[in-house]
């Protein structure tokens, strides 16, 4: 497969199939709270990287802004975007509450939450991964 820029796009071969599935994901902090500032930017990236290491998907790039995070995710056809979102949100929320309960209680009281209920996802389709990568890198 060739991208719009003429570069050859790499397919992933697995068993008897090839695929090229990538999506742009955005998660927003609950109530649009600006919680991803300072050290929390790297902390959340490290948590997501740890979740990724135990998963079948790859976060190719991620970047935070004050109240949301962008990711370019590559995944095999046997897992759904919904399952990726669920795993990232649930596991990161659980880990953040384990590490920073007092800080999070100041923002959410008794509600053990961190991310808003929704999310944005866009298949990058024929868009060059480099174009999406540059867009994500320029966030924040």
URWODA-V941759 format. One record per residue. N is the residue number from 1. RES is the residue in one small letter. PSI is psi in whole degrees, 0 to 359 (* if undefined). Layout:
N|RES|PSI / N|RES|PSI
//
This chain:
1|x|141 / 2|x|138 / 3|x|174 / 4|x|330 / 5|x|357 / 6|x|355 / 7|x|147 / 8|x|128 / 9|x|137 / 10|x|122 / 11|x|153 / 12|x|128 / 13|x|133 / 14|x|125 / 15|x|243 / 16|x|23 / 17|x|157 / 18|x|149 / 19|x|160 / 20|x|80 / 21|x|116 / 22|x|143 / 23|x|155 / 24|x|120 / 25|x|142 / 26|x|127 / 27|x|141 / 28|x|139 / 29|x|143 / 30|x|137 / 31|x|19 / 32|x|28 / 33|x|141 / 34|x|71 / 35|x|351 / 36|x|48 / 37|x|159 / 38|x|224 / 39|x|333 / 40|x|335 / 41|x|310 / 42|x|326 / 43|x|313 / 44|x|323 / 45|x|318 / 46|x|319 / 47|x|313 / 48|x|321 / 49|x|321 / 50|x|320 / 51|x|317 / 52|x|319 / 53|x|334 / 54|x|21 / 55|x|174 / 56|x|3 / 57|x|165 / 58|x|128 / 59|x|106 / 60|x|326 / 61|x|148 / 62|x|149 / 63|x|141 / 64|x|154 / 65|x|185 / 66|x|329 / 67|x|12 / 68|x|166 / 69|x|139 / 70|x|144 / 71|x|146 / 72|x|117 / 73|x|132 / 74|x|137 / 75|x|153 / 76|x|161 / 77|x|347 / 78|x|358 / 79|x|149 / 80|x|156 / 81|x|321 / 82|x|319 / 83|x|327 / 84|x|312 / 85|x|312 / 86|x|313 / 87|x|313 / 88|x|313 / 89|x|311 / 90|x|312 / 91|x|322 / 92|x|320 / 93|x|314 / 94|x|315 / 95|x|318 / 96|x|319 / 97|x|328 / 98|x|320 / 99|x|323 / 100|x|54 / 101|x|318 / 102|x|315 / 103|x|316 / 104|x|327 / 105|x|327 / 106|x|333 / 107|x|325 / 108|x|7 / 109|x|241 / 110|x|349 / 111|x|114 / 112|x|84 / 113|x|168 / 114|x|317 / 115|x|151 / 116|x|162 / 117|x|325 / 118|x|182 / 119|x|164 / 120|x|136 / 121|x|141 / 122|x|123 / 123|x|136 / 124|x|349 / 125|x|234 / 126|x|355 / 127|x|139 / 128|x|131 / 129|x|329 / 130|x|323 / 131|x|314 / 132|x|318 / 133|x|314 / 134|x|320 / 135|x|313 / 136|x|317 / 137|x|332 / 138|x|8 / 139|x|155 / 140|x|*
//
